Amino acid sequence: MMAKQDQRIAEAVDRDQARLRNFIRRRVADREDAEDILQDVFYELVEAYRVLNPAEHITAWLFRVARNRITDLFRRKEREASRNEPQTITEDGETLRLEELLPSPDAGPEAAYARSVLLEELEAALEELPDDQREVFIAHEVMGQSFKELAAQTGTRVNTLLSRKHYAVLHLRERLQAIHNEFTERKGHER
């Protein structure tokens, strides 16, 4: 029985490791964090076999676990960064953080639904960005890294990083405007 479980685990690792790593790397800018998530996913696979034998569709299960671990990482980084997170200045001179733009998860089921839809749309919009723009946006906005830190890590000039983030923001603003309008119109009609 254990040998068969070990074989299925090894097959899943061989079959899905490269795709899963790419999936995680597209969403997580830091390579070490991405590798930690990958290892956590496979650890959970081993644990699941020990406890209850996971679903028949192991690949789908692995990607679901990976998505959950990525979300956990973003939440943890967001909490850490919120203490000293750089503020986003709007064109009107207002100071905003990404978290402030989303409905609170504690504001009831409708707000939780709106938040999940907006986060899904944001994830899809981030996927559309070129890798260099996506990585700088995530590192700065989600993980709270400064441009100076990013420049030191990547060897890229600060002005180049600023430009990449600027183009990412323009794309995200354009891409997410429709969904934002839909939710604000819906909220306006409820009053």
C-alpha positions, 0 to 999 in steps of 0.5 A: 500500500505504501509503495503504491502511494509513494509511486503515485506521489513520485509520478505526480511530482514528475508530471506536474512539477515544471508546470506547477513551478511556472504557475507559481513563478508567474504569480510570485516575484521572489524565487525563494518564496516560489520554491517554498510554495512549491515545496509546501504543495508537494508536502501537502500532497504527501500529507494528504496521502497519509491521511485520506488519499487526495482526489482522483484529479491530483493535478487539479488538486495541486494547482488549487493548493498552490493557488491557496498558498500564493494567496496565503503568501500575499496576505502575510506579505500584505500584513507585514508591508502594511506596517511600513508599506509605501503609499500610492499617490493618486493623480488627485494627491490622495494616498491609497493602498491596494488593500484600501481599494478592495471591499473589506472581507469582513463587510458581509457576503456581498462585499466578500463576493465583490472582493473575490471577483475583483481579486480574480480580475486583478490576477487575470489582468496581472497575467496579461502583463509582460513578466518584467512589469508584473514582477515590479508591480507585485514586488512594489504593491503587494510585497511592499518592496521599495524601488531602491530594494528592487534595483539592488536585487535585480540590477535594474535602474530605478527609473526603469523599474518606475517606468515598468510599474507605470505601464503596469498601472496604466494597463491594470487601470484600463483593464479593471475600469469596467469591473470597477464601474460595474460594482460602483454602479451596483452600489449606487443603485442599492442606495 
